[in-house]
Amino acid sequence: MAVRLVSGMPPAGVGAAAAVPMAPLARRRVRLAWVLLLPMLAVLAAVAGWPLGRTLWLSLTDATLSDLSSRRFVGLENYIGPDGVLFDPEWWNAVGNTWIFAILSVSIETMLGLGVALLLNHSSRWRTLLRASMLIPWAIPTVVSARMWSWMLHDQFGVVNHWLAGLGITSVPLAFTADPDLALWTVVLVDVWKTTPFMALLILAALQLVPSDCYEAAQVDGVPAWRVFRYITLPLILPAVAVAMMFRLLDALRVFDLIYVMTSNSRSSKSMSMYVREQLVDFQQVGYGSAAATLLFLVIALATIAYAALSRSGRKGEAS
């Protein structure tokens, strides 16, 4: 017995005896967790599961908005039929526009948000005021900010064209929201203006959780600032930045209001959500529009799974 204790090995039967009472306790905790989660799961099933299931069912029918009761089951015809969504060039145009918008806006917002967060993380007597003012674009409703920027970017009466002409940058007014070559890029810039504070706020919260001991040790060792950022700050805040980027990616992939208000139904900037709305409301094809909505859900779900898998593999690589 003494030899086992000295060598770090527990006496025979001690570990098993200690583990036996823990098993029922662990099972009780798991059961309690499920009991506490059941109300939330029931609400989630009612709020999200039922509409999603009904949309999936309607996508397998030829239902129309004018007469939903006389729908007929058509299987996957709305998806892969001769006139199905997957064979519609307009759908793939909307998919391309949405991904361009999402990748550009999320990338720019992350970089700008990181820069703003680093600036606000320094001690200053104006820090509270700067943080409050930074949230103003994010606090403005999307429809309001979209209409405001539409007026500012108007080719005849907009203040932006007036400034550009006054500075000699342009000789003729630019139709930012009507020109097919400018519409999508304009929407991206407006979204960056509105959503960068959101990214900055999340990254700032991560920066404030970085232990000050790391910076003090680097300062004592005389490590340059850029190396401190590269090897201390960035690795420690990277998980929070990844989560923020995932949330923004999900939000950007289902964008509707900003693009619809600024460019209406322009083909050059039409998103997947706008395509779904067009089929459901304008063309009143409930079955076809439900198929497009289901594909939109699958695109977002696959993007989430892929992003989570890449983030997990990256963290495992860094740990190894």
Number of C-alpha atoms within 10 A of each C-alpha: 9 9 10 11 10 9 8 8 12 14 12 10 9 9 11 9 10 10 11 10 10 11 11 11 11 11 11 12 12 12 12 12 11 12 11 11 11 12 11 11 13 12 11 12 14 12 11 11 14 12 12 17 13 11 19 18 16 25 28 21 23 20 23 20 14 10 10 15 9 10 15 13 14 15 15 13 19 23 21 13 13 11 12 16 20 17 14 13 10 16 19 15 17 21 20 16 19 24 16 18 24 21 16 17 24 26 16 17 26 25 14 18 24 23 15 20 23 16 14 20 16 9 9 11 8 9 14 12 10 12 17 9 12 19 17 11 18 17 13 12 11 17 15 12 21 23 14 12 19 20 16 17 22 19 19 14 12 17 15 18 23 18 12 15 15 11 10 9 10 13 11 11 17 19 17 23 25 19 14 15 13 15 21 26 18 22 24 22 15 18 26 21 17 22 21 24 26 20 23 28 20 18 26 23 14 18 21 12 10 14 12 9 9 12 17 11 11 15 13 8 9 10 12 10 11 10 12 16 14 11 10 16 19 15 12 17 18 16 15 16 22 16 16 19 19 18 14 21 23 17 14 22 24 18 20 18 14 20 26 19 17 27 23 15 15 18 17 17 30 27 32 28 21 23 23 24 20 16 19 20 13 11 13 17 22 26 29 27 26 28 28 28 23 21 19 19 15 12 17 18 13 12 16 16 12 12 17 15 12 12 17 12 12 12 13 10 9 8 7 6
